[in-house]
Amino acid sequence: MDTLLLCGGPLEEDFALTVLEDLKPDCIIGIDRGLNFCYRQNIHPDYILGDFDSIDREVLDYYEHQSEIPVKRYKPEKDATDTRIGLELAIKLGSSRVFLLGAAGGRLDHYMGNLQSLTAARIQGVEAWILDSRNALTVLDKPFTIQKEKQFGKYVSFFSMSDKVEGMTLTGFKYPLHEYTMTNYDGIGVSNEIQEETARVEFRTGMVLMVMSRD
């Protein structure tokens, strides 16, 4: 099941509409200020949640009167961000893939928390992505391939999301690596490019953040 989270950070509406059209998610979760976008675009999420400290009052009133949509309200003083709670709900519902819009930009502390959430999802066996018009980010825990014709943007960067990634080998890239040990303060993985039709990323241990970007 594919689930789309409409989060409370800066949300590019044209891009979000394109993602909705292309993805056709099985489930939509509206999170706090992300509901403003839903309201403007006449989108009825399957679930609504948040502490609602940054949403327009008329928008919240409108959705709270839609009796078929479950609304989960939380106090602002809590141990997890609204986005993290939304991601955990998506996982609990049985999602195999989760896509986050409105989860990049804005406050850096929230953005860092969202990056950590990608790792938390992967540990639970769920593929999670943060998307905006210039970037697509996900965390992986096993070797994978990238088809050049399907990549997002021109650049592909890799970062360790664990203490280290052992045996990092990049094949089919402009800047290859072989059996490299990447630490979580290592910058060698920034701004690579795919040169072959199929590029392969291999590693034995650790977790890798992949960032696909375009100018």
GIHUKA-V594763 format. One record per residue. N is the residue number from 1. RES is the residue in three letters. D_LAST is the distance of its C-alpha to the last C-alpha in Angstrom with 1 decimal. Layout:
BEGIN
n=N res=RES d_last=D_LAST
n=N res=RES d_last=D_LAST
END
This chain:
BEGIN
n=1 res=MET d_last=31.0
n=2 res=ASP d_last=27.5
n=3 res=THR d_last=27.2
n=4 res=LEU d_last=24.5
n=5 res=LEU d_last=24.6
n=6 res=LEU d_last=23.6
n=7 res=CYS d_last=23.4
n=8 res=GLY d_last=24.1
n=9 res=GLY d_last=20.8
n=10 res=PRO d_last=18.3
n=11 res=LEU d_last=18.0
n=12 res=GLU d_last=15.8
n=13 res=GLU d_last=18.7
n=14 res=ASP d_last=17.3
n=15 res=PHE d_last=15.1
n=16 res=ALA d_last=18.2
n=17 res=LEU d_last=20.4
n=18 res=THR d_last=18.4
n=19 res=VAL d_last=18.7
n=20 res=LEU d_last=22.3
n=21 res=GLU d_last=23.0
n=22 res=ASP d_last=21.5
n=23 res=LEU d_last=22.8
n=24 res=LYS d_last=26.2
n=25 res=PRO d_last=27.0
n=26 res=ASP d_last=30.6
n=27 res=CYS d_last=30.5
n=28 res=ILE d_last=28.7
n=29 res=ILE d_last=29.2
n=30 res=GLY d_last=28.7
n=31 res=ILE d_last=28.3
n=32 res=ASP d_last=29.5
n=33 res=ARG d_last=27.2
n=34 res=GLY d_last=25.3
n=35 res=LEU d_last=28.6
n=36 res=ASN d_last=27.8
n=37 res=PHE d_last=25.1
n=38 res=CYS d_last=27.8
n=39 res=TYR d_last=30.3
n=40 res=ARG d_last=28.4
n=41 res=GLN d_last=27.5
n=42 res=ASN d_last=31.0
n=43 res=ILE d_last=29.9
n=44 res=HIS d_last=32.7
n=45 res=PRO d_last=31.5
n=46 res=ASP d_last=33.8
n=47 res=TYR d_last=33.9
n=48 res=ILE d_last=33.3
n=49 res=LEU d_last=33.3
n=50 res=GLY d_last=32.7
n=51 res=ASP d_last=34.6
n=52 res=PHE d_last=33.6
n=53 res=ASP d_last=33.4
n=54 res=SER d_last=30.3
n=55 res=ILE d_last=31.0
n=56 res=ASP d_last=32.7
n=57 res=ARG d_last=36.4
n=58 res=GLU d_last=37.0
n=59 res=VAL d_last=34.2
n=60 res=LEU d_last=35.8
n=61 res=ASP d_last=39.2
n=62 res=TYR d_last=38.2
n=63 res=TYR d_last=36.9
n=64 res=GLU d_last=39.8
n=65 res=HIS d_last=42.1
n=66 res=GLN d_last=40.6
n=67 res=SER d_last=43.1
n=68 res=GLU d_last=41.5
n=69 res=ILE d_last=38.3
n=70 res=PRO d_last=39.0
n=71 res=VAL d_last=38.0
n=72 res=LYS d_last=37.7
n=73 res=ARG d_last=38.0
n=74 res=TYR d_last=37.6
n=75 res=LYS d_last=38.7
n=76 res=PRO d_last=36.0
n=77 res=GLU d_last=37.8
n=78 res=LYS d_last=36.8
n=79 res=ASP d_last=35.7
n=80 res=ALA d_last=32.4
n=81 res=THR d_last=29.5
n=82 res=ASP d_last=29.6
n=83 res=THR d_last=26.5
n=84 res=ARG d_last=28.4
n=85 res=ILE d_last=31.5
n=86 res=GLY d_last=29.6
n=87 res=LEU d_last=28.3
n=88 res=GLU d_last=31.8
n=89 res=LEU d_last=33.2
n=90 res=ALA d_last=30.9
n=91 res=ILE d_last=32.1
n=92 res=LYS d_last=35.6
n=93 res=LEU d_last=35.4
n=94 res=GLY d_last=34.7
n=95 res=SER d_last=31.0
n=96 res=SER d_last=29.6
n=97 res=ARG d_last=26.0
n=98 res=VAL d_last=24.6
n=99 res=PHE d_last=21.3
n=100 res=LEU d_last=20.4
n=101 res=LEU d_last=18.7
n=102 res=GLY d_last=18.8
n=103 res=ALA d_last=18.9
n=104 res=ALA d_last=15.8
n=105 res=GLY d_last=15.5
n=106 res=GLY d_last=18.8
n=107 res=ARG d_last=21.4
n=108 res=LEU d_last=20.5
n=109 res=ASP d_last=23.9
n=110 res=HIS d_last=23.3
n=111 res=TYR d_last=19.9
n=112 res=MET d_last=21.7
n=113 res=GLY d_last=24.4
n=114 res=ASN d_last=22.2
n=115 res=LEU d_last=20.9
n=116 res=GLN d_last=24.6
n=117 res=SER d_last=25.3
n=118 res=LEU d_last=23.2
n=119 res=THR d_last=25.5
n=120 res=ALA d_last=28.6
n=121 res=ALA d_last=27.8
n=122 res=ARG d_last=27.4
n=123 res=ILE d_last=30.7
n=124 res=GLN d_last=32.3
n=125 res=GLY d_last=31.1
n=126 res=VAL d_last=28.5
n=127 res=GLU d_last=24.9
n=128 res=ALA d_last=22.7
n=129 res=TRP d_last=19.0
n=130 res=ILE d_last=17.0
n=131 res=LEU d_last=14.5
n=132 res=ASP d_last=12.1
n=133 res=SER d_last=9.7
n=134 res=ARG d_last=6.7
n=135 res=ASN d_last=9.2
n=136 res=ALA d_last=12.5
n=137 res=LEU d_last=15.1
n=138 res=THR d_last=18.6
n=139 res=VAL d_last=21.5
n=140 res=LEU d_last=23.7
n=141 res=ASP d_last=27.2
n=142 res=LYS d_last=28.0
n=143 res=PRO d_last=26.7
n=144 res=PHE d_last=24.4
n=145 res=THR d_last=22.8
n=146 res=ILE d_last=19.4
n=147 res=GLN d_last=19.6
n=148 res=LYS d_last=16.9
n=149 res=GLU d_last=17.3
n=150 res=LYS d_last=16.8
n=151 res=GLN d_last=13.9
n=152 res=PHE d_last=11.0
n=153 res=GLY d_last=7.8
n=154 res=LYS d_last=8.1
n=155 res=TYR d_last=8.8
n=156 res=VAL d_last=12.0
n=157 res=SER d_last=13.6
n=158 res=PHE d_last=17.2
n=159 res=PHE d_last=19.4
n=160 res=SER d_last=23.1
n=161 res=MET d_last=24.1
n=162 res=SER d_last=27.7
n=163 res=ASP d_last=29.7
n=164 res=LYS d_last=28.7
n=165 res=VAL d_last=27.7
n=166 res=GLU d_last=30.2
n=167 res=GLY d_last=30.0
n=168 res=MET d_last=26.2
n=169 res=THR d_last=25.8
n=170 res=LEU d_last=22.7
n=171 res=THR d_last=23.6
n=172 res=GLY d_last=21.6
n=173 res=PHE d_last=18.7
n=174 res=LYS d_last=17.9
n=175 res=TYR d_last=19.2
n=176 res=PRO d_last=22.2
n=177 res=LEU d_last=24.3
n=178 res=HIS d_last=27.9
n=179 res=GLU d_last=29.9
n=180 res=TYR d_last=27.9
n=181 res=THR d_last=28.7
n=182 res=MET d_last=25.6
n=183 res=THR d_last=26.5
n=184 res=ASN d_last=24.9
n=185 res=TYR d_last=24.2
n=186 res=ASP d_last=22.8
n=187 res=GLY d_last=19.4
n=188 res=ILE d_last=19.8
n=189 res=GLY d_last=17.6
n=190 res=VAL d_last=14.3
n=191 res=SER d_last=11.4
n=192 res=ASN d_last=13.6
n=193 res=GLU d_last=13.2
n=194 res=ILE d_last=15.6
n=195 res=GLN d_last=17.9
n=196 res=GLU d_last=20.8
n=197 res=GLU d_last=21.3
n=198 res=THR d_last=22.0
n=199 res=ALA d_last=20.9
n=200 res=ARG d_last=23.2
n=201 res=VAL d_last=23.0
n=202 res=GLU d_last=26.5
n=203 res=PHE d_last=28.1
n=204 res=ARG d_last=31.6
n=205 res=THR d_last=31.3
n=206 res=GLY d_last=29.0
n=207 res=MET d_last=26.0
n=208 res=VAL d_last=22.4
n=209 res=LEU d_last=19.3
n=210 res=MET d_last=16.5
n=211 res=VAL d_last=12.9
n=212 res=MET d_last=10.6
n=213 res=SER d_last=6.9
n=214 res=ARG d_last=3.8
n=215 res=ASP d_last=0.0
END
